[in-house]
């Protein structure tokens, strides 16, 4: 199992130095993606989802960010220890990121063709040198792959000439063009309408199935994860609080945070909305001691204020970081 | 049956965005709202859904009085809001208030919460003690009194939206327009705001025009729902009926696109329809039924004739050739 992992993050800690102190943002994150696996990462705004994935690509601005510990293994090699040359290779051939806002992700002064060519060129830089013609051909194929009409004309267009949905498709084309092994999609449909988001998700699912690419889908919408992911991580304030196969997580959420999130989602079946989770994400300057969720948790105990809970395996592949379940486990063991 | 508070009849709002030709100077118009009619009953939440660019915010701004309608009429409590010379009656400003989508930009960053919430009170010269009334309003939206002296940037997104709600309620309106009040917020905060809005509605017998693109949210707040596409209404029905029996292909397409969290919800989604295409630019609205290029059940008549609204079932109106 360990060797099959494409991406394995262990105990990652990242701080940000800001005026007035140090923000302790990532507090020991564990995260793994298998080969060909679709993994979801959910949590509220500001809980560290994007920071984690930016650390993987090493695009976090340093300073202010500082990696305090842990390792990020990509195919067994630690990204944090790589030289810039090795890193360039990993970024080009190994993984790609699709950002939330396609308008900001594309450069407004270059044509789609120029940007797509660059994405293809650097993805293939390691093993073979492609001619300009071959590059262009692969760019056209990539645009066809994402179901964009009239690719030849599109390559001459600038980003502002396309609609939001088309821009996001171009970003996806850039990510899939180079046969990369891992695609990190950061809220790929959030800035788009539901009908377009649905199209984008179907497209991502189709392409990753076909190419057997692994994907990490970052989102704050639980429904989106349910549509696409095989396994889901739930993140809160720089900690992973729960991980489970998608079906299991939606039928049996365990962590009080996951339960609260699920209840707050408006349902198509109606019947009103639960009151949500009181309070807001903690201040990272002085995060709560112990479990970072305890100030907002209805079921907080003495222990939660003192110790940080670790992942406990409640059933196969379903892990939760909460003392409520460690007690249960102990009781079962005693009995 | 409760009476109608607001009646919108054949409302149109066209914007001139440029000119074509050098001599003739033919104007290029965007038909943001192109002939819509609906009514909001006393004490109900009327939901307006649609994709971005469908014209739902233009409807909100026209109803609240920020835009002068190109044609059509808006009546409040049975009386037209536009008097002689199409000038809008100013006495209704107190009665109709709005909460905007992005609380970050709808609150003045250089004013304290006290100034922001107190401004409508000073404008409309109510004889109440300003201080007490502001405290009351903050209490109403469950914000602590010491927030009076804070500035918007010191607050979280949800708290800012609560300030915006308090400001809207300052003049004791009977009708509040909510223009995507929670789309910029996380679900846990959204839940809190929505429940607050529903409680205030019960307490003060408010009527809401609720605008959102989130159909699942709409299911939980609205009593009646209308769906808009390119400046026209496609379908109107009671909320429960709307989600159980969607008739218009566009409604079905939107419903099938919603990401849901449980199997029971999955059952409600129309299966056969998958979304395709994008909403076209409102400058070039397709001929005939404006939805026909994206419609999975498009027939021969659809590209030629514009369908008219028909009442398929009592209270359930659809604008589609399949039903006329």
Interface residues (C-beta under 8 A of the other chain):
Chain A: X44 X45 X163 X165 X166 X193 X194 X195 X196 X197 X198 X199 X201 X202 X220 X221 X222 X223 X224 X226 X227 X250 X260 X261 X262 X263 X264 X265 X266 X267 X268 X269 X270 X271 X272 X273 X274 X275 X276 X277 X278 X280
Chain B: X51 X52 X156 X158 X186 X187 X188 X189 X190 X191 X192 X194 X195 X198 X213 X214 X215 X216 X217 X219 X220 X239 X240 X243 X253 X254 X255 X256 X257 X258 X259 X260 X261 X262 X264 X265 X268 X269 X274 X275 X276 X278 X279
